[in-house]
Amino acid sequence: MNRNPVIAAVLPVLRRGSRWGVRRADPGGGTGRLVALRGEVPRAGWFHTTGFGSQVRVREPLSEEEQARVLAALPSRSGHHWNGMVVDDRGRVEHLHFAPVDEDLEVGARVVGRFWAPSVVVFDRVDMDDQPEMSVREAVLQGRGFDAISGVAASLRLAGALALLSRAGQALSVPFSPPEVALRLRDVSSAGDEAARRVLLDLQALRQEAVRSLPAVPVVPVVPVVPIRMGSPVVTQGVVPAREAWVDRIVGSLSRSGAQLVNARRAGAGRIEVTWTFRGGTYQSVLDDKHLNVLDAGVCLAGTDRRFTLDSLPSVIREGEERGKLVVTRHVSGSGWDDDDD
């Protein structure tokens, strides 16, 4: 149990109306413990909590002074900003919860996050730009690489490369997930737009080949329902019905694997469509609702999707990223956290 009194009775609530949260299970935040939330959660942010075990009650929000003390007690994750995420020197990409919107946080800005638990990095502050940040930002706008710019940190180089890929992806209408392109970011940072276009066209060809090789799957009509977002209740005209048993199982399964549920919905008889995040990527998988066995992983598994369960997919993602073989076949726009429940 975490014995630090500053952070023992607080919790970052990642979305308005959340029903689940992640409590730090050890002082370093290396593991997280899923807890059910009770009480009103009017907005995302930091809250006082009471209670122990698998349920806690959400109380009042932290003041700015209290929040500053909590953040100071957590391990830092420094790096540079891209698309609401922090990119560090080791190439790790994590969603930066509670960060300002992109309009207020420029590409390549020097950001400091705080590590709460696996897949939960919270925004702390923005540090002042130096000349390398400004030069890389200008190079991205012009589609140039960064080799001629001195003093570019590894995290800035990688964040800039992701920004170049975003620019090329919009022009080509080819989406990508950071883990899909991780091993080619240094090439993009050197050659700029030309390399970015080449990377994305190669990725597009791999996706098309993966889709062609998939076995035919019967089309099942999607039942129109309101999504169940990470920790949020199903809301239909202000009515909050009882949650289905598989929701808790999905949240627990992903949490044990270091991933996070973004939303879930029924997708036909016996099927669940789950959107989840892991290591900077957002994925959408289709499962059976009895055993959470995978029907469509959302990444290319050469037709072996049904051999896997949901809790095994994060390790598959990790291996694919490290080998440069990850191909996402069900792409999700954005991080998945961008939509609120409004």
C-alpha positions in Angstrom: 0.0 0.0 0.0 1.2 3.5 -0.7 2.1 5.1 2.6 2.9 8.6 1.4 0.3 10.7 3.3 0.3 13.4 0.6 -1.1 11.1 -2.1 -2.7 8.3 -0.1 -6.2 9.8 0.0 -6.3 11.5 -3.4 -7.1 10.3 -6.9 -6.9 11.7 -10.5 -10.3 11.2 -12.1 -9.7 11.0 -15.8 -13.2 11.8 -17.1 -16.3 13.5 -15.9 -18.8 11.0 -14.4 -16.2 8.3 -13.9 -17.1 5.1 -12.1 -13.5 3.7 -12.0 -10.2 5.0 -11.0 -6.6 3.7 -10.6 -5.0 3.9 -7.2 -1.3 3.7 -6.8 -0.5 0.2 -5.5 3.2 0.9 -4.6 5.2 4.1 -3.9 6.9 4.2 -7.3 3.6 3.8 -9.2 4.8 0.7 -11.0 1.5 -1.0 -10.4 -2.0 0.4 -10.2 -5.1 -0.9 -8.4 -8.5 -0.5 -10.0 -11.1 0.9 -7.6 -14.8 1.7 -8.0 -15.7 5.3 -7.4 -18.7 6.4 -5.4 -20.1 9.9 -5.3 -20.5 12.8 -7.7 -17.7 13.4 -10.2 -18.6 16.8 -11.9 -15.4 17.0 -13.9 -12.1 15.4 -14.6 -9.3 16.4 -12.2 -7.8 15.7 -8.8 -10.1 14.8 -5.9 -9.9 13.9 -2.2 -11.2 10.3 -1.5 -12.2 8.3 1.5 -12.4 4.6 1.9 -10.1 1.6 1.2 -10.2 -1.6 -0.7 -11.9 -1.9 -4.0 -14.3 1.1 -3.5 -13.6 4.7 -2.6 -15.9 7.8 -2.3 -15.0 10.9 -4.2 -15.1 14.0 -2.1 -14.2 17.6 -2.9 -11.6 18.7 -5.6 -8.1 19.5 -4.5 -7.1 23.2 -4.2 -4.3 24.5 -6.4 -1.9 24.3 -3.4 -2.9 20.7 -2.6 -2.5 19.7 -6.2 0.9 21.2 -6.4 2.0 19.2 -3.3 0.6 16.0 -4.8 2.4 16.5 -8.1 5.7 17.3 -6.4 5.5 13.9 -4.6 5.2 11.9 -7.8 7.9 10.8 -10.2 8.4 13.1 -13.2 8.1 12.2 -16.9 9.8 15.0 -18.8 9.7 15.3 -22.6 8.2 17.2 -25.4 4.6 17.7 -26.5 2.8 16.2 -29.5 -0.9 15.9 -29.9 -1.8 15.9 -26.2 0.9 13.5 -25.4 4.4 13.6 -23.8 7.2 12.0 -25.8 10.3 11.2 -23.7 14.0 10.6 -24.6 13.4 6.8 -24.7 10.6 7.1 -27.3 7.8 6.4 -24.8 4.6 8.2 -25.8 1.9 8.7 -23.1 -1.3 10.6 -23.1 -0.9 13.7 -20.9 -4.1 13.8 -18.8 -5.3 17.3 -17.7 -3.0 19.0 -20.2 -4.1 22.3 -21.9 -5.8 21.9 -25.2 -3.5 21.7 -28.3 -4.2 25.3 -29.2 -2.5 26.4 -25.9 0.2 23.8 -26.0 2.5 23.9 -29.1 4.1 21.0 -30.9 7.5 20.4 -29.3 6.7 22.4 -26.1 8.8 21.3 -23.1 6.4 19.5 -20.8 6.7 17.8 -17.4 4.2 15.1 -16.5 3.9 13.1 -13.3 3.7 9.3 -13.3 0.7 8.1 -11.3 0.4 4.5 -12.4 0.8 2.5 -15.7 -0.8 4.4 -18.6 -1.7 7.3 -16.3 0.6 10.3 -16.7 -0.8 13.6 -15.5 0.1 17.1 -16.6 2.3 19.2 -14.3 3.7 22.2 -16.2 5.2 23.6 -19.4 8.8 24.8 -19.2 10.1 27.7 -21.3 11.3 27.0 -24.9 14.9 27.3 -25.9 16.1 27.9 -29.4 16.0 24.1 -30.4 12.2 23.9 -29.7 11.5 27.0 -31.8 13.8 25.8 -34.6 12.2 22.4 -34.7 8.7 23.9 -34.7 9.7 26.1 -37.7 11.2 23.1 -39.5 7.9 21.1 -39.0 5.9 23.9 -40.6 8.3 23.8 -43.6 8.4 20.0 -43.8 12.2 19.9 -43.2 14.3 17.5 -41.1 16.2 18.5 -38.0 19.8 17.3 -38.6 21.0 20.9 -39.2 19.6 22.1 -35.9 22.0 21.9 -33.0 21.1 21.0 -29.5 18.0 18.9 -30.4 17.1 16.5 -27.5 16.0 13.0 -28.4 12.5 13.7 -27.1 12.2 16.8 -29.2 13.5 15.0 -32.3 10.9 12.2 -31.8 8.0 14.6 -31.1 8.9 16.7 -34.2 9.0 13.5 -36.3 5.5 12.6 -35.1 4.4 16.1 -36.0 5.8 15.7 -39.5 4.0 12.4 -39.8 0.7 14.1 -38.7 1.3 16.7 -41.4 1.9 14.1 -44.1 -0.9 11.9 -42.8 -3.5 14.7 -43.2 -2.3 15.3 -46.8 -2.4 11.6 -47.7 -5.5 10.7 -45.6 -3.4 8.0 -43.9 -3.8 7.8 -40.2 -1.2 6.2 -37.9 -0.6 5.2 -34.3 2.8 6.1 -32.7 3.7 2.5 -32.1 3.3 1.6 -35.8 6.0 4.1 -36.8 8.3 4.0 -33.7 11.2 2.4 -35.5 11.2 4.9 -38.3 10.9 8.2 -36.4 14.6 8.9 -36.7 14.5 8.6 -40.5 11.6 11.0 -40.5 13.4 13.5 -38.2 16.3 13.5 -40.7 14.6 13.7 -44.0 11.4 15.5 -43.2 8.2 15.3 -45.4 9.8 13.0 -47.9 10.5 10.3 -45.4 7.2 10.9 -43.6 5.3 10.3 -46.8 7.3 7.2 -47.6 6.7 5.8 -44.1 2.9 6.3 -44.3 2.6 4.9 -47.9 4.5 1.8 -46.7 2.1 1.5 -43.8 -0.9 2.0 -46.0 0.3 -0.9 -48.3 0.9 -3.1 -45.2 -2.7 -2.4 -44.0 -4.2 -3.1 -47.4 -2.3 -6.4 -47.6 -3.4 -7.3 -44.0 -7.0 -6.6 -44.8 -6.9 -8.7 -48.0 -5.5 -11.6 -46.1 -8.2 -11.6 -43.4 -10.8 -14.4 -43.5 -14.3 -13.3 -44.3 -16.3 -12.4 -41.2 -20.1 -12.3 -41.2 -21.4 -8.7 -40.9 -23.4 -8.3 -37.7 -25.6 -5.2 -37.4 -24.4 -2.8 -34.7 -26.9 -2.1 -32.0 -27.2 1.7 -31.5 -26.3 2.4 -27.9 -24.5 5.1 -26.0 -20.9 4.2 -25.5 -19.6 3.4 -22.0 -16.5 5.6 -21.7 -13.6 5.0 -19.3 -15.3 5.0 -15.9 -18.4 6.8 -17.1 -22.0 5.6 -16.7 -24.3 4.9 -19.7 -26.4 8.0 -19.9 -29.6 8.1 -22.0 -31.7 11.3 -21.4 -30.3 11.6 -17.9 -31.2 8.1 -16.9 -28.3 5.9 -15.5 -29.3 2.2 -15.8 -27.4 -0.6 -14.1 -24.1 -1.4 -15.8 -23.5 -4.7 -17.5 -21.2 -7.3 -15.8 -18.8 -7.3 -18.8 -17.9 -3.7 -18.3 -16.1 -4.3 -14.9 -14.3 -7.4 -16.4 -13.0 -5.3 -19.4 -11.7 -2.5 -17.1 -10.0 -5.0 -14.8 -8.5 -7.0 -17.7 -7.0 -3.9 -19.3 -5.8 -2.4 -16.0 -3.9 -5.6 -15.1 -2.1 -5.3 -18.5 -1.1 -1.7 -18.0 -3.7 -0.5 -20.6 -6.8 1.8 -20.1 -10.3 1.5 -21.3 -11.6 4.5 -23.2 -15.1 3.3 -24.2 -17.1 0.2 -24.9 -20.4 -0.7 -26.5 -22.4 -3.7 -27.7 -21.8 -4.4 -31.4 -24.4 -7.1 -32.1 -25.5 -10.2 -30.4 -22.7 -11.5 -28.1 -20.2 -8.9 -29.3 -18.5 -6.0 -27.6 -16.5 -3.2 -29.3 -13.8 -1.9 -27.0 -11.6 1.2 -27.5 -8.5 1.2 -25.3 -5.1 2.8 -25.1 -1.6 1.5 -24.5 1.9 3.0 -24.9 0.6 6.0 -26.8 -1.6 4.0 -29.2 -5.4 3.8 -29.3 -6.9 0.5 -30.4 -10.4 -0.8 -31.1 -11.1 -4.5 -30.7 -14.2 -6.7 -31.0 -14.7 -9.4 -28.3 -17.2 -12.0 -27.3 -19.1 -10.9 -24.2 -18.8 -14.2 -22.3 -15.1 -14.8 -22.1 -13.6 -11.6 -23.6 -12.0 -13.7 -26.3 -10.9 -11.7 -29.3 -12.9 -11.8 -32.5 -11.1 -8.9 -34.2 -8.0 -7.6 -32.5 -7.9 -4.4 -34.5 -4.3 -5.1 -35.4 -2.9 -7.6 -37.9 -2.5 -11.0 -36.3 -2.5 -13.0 -39.6 -5.9 -14.4 -38.9 -5.1 -15.7 -35.5 -7.2 -13.2 -33.6 -9.4 -15.8 -31.9 -6.4 -17.4 -30.2 -6.2 -14.3 -27.9 -8.0 -12.7 -25.0 -8.2 -9.0 -24.2 -5.6 -9.1 -21.5 -3.1 -10.7 -23.9 -3.4 -7.9 -26.5 -1.1 -5.3 -24.8 1.8 -7.8 -24.9 1.1 -8.4 -28.6 1.2 -4.7 -29.2 4.4 -4.3 -27.3 6.1 -7.1 -29.3 4.8 -5.8 -32.6 6.1 -2.3 -31.8 9.6 -3.5 -30.7 9.9 -5.6 -33.9 8.5 -2.9 -36.2 5.7 -5.3 -37.3 2.7 -3.6 -35.8 -0.1 -2.8 -38.3 -3.4 -1.3 -37.0 -6.4 -2.4 -39.0 -9.1 -0.6 -37.0 -7.8 2.9 -36.7 -9.3 5.2 -34.0 -9.1 8.9 -34.7 -7.3 10.9 -31.9 -6.3 9.6 -28.5 -9.9 8.5 -27.6 -9.7 10.8 -24.5 -10.5 13.9 -26.4 -14.3 13.4 -26.3 -16.0 14.3 -23.0 -19.4 13.1 -21.9 -21.1 16.3 -22.7 
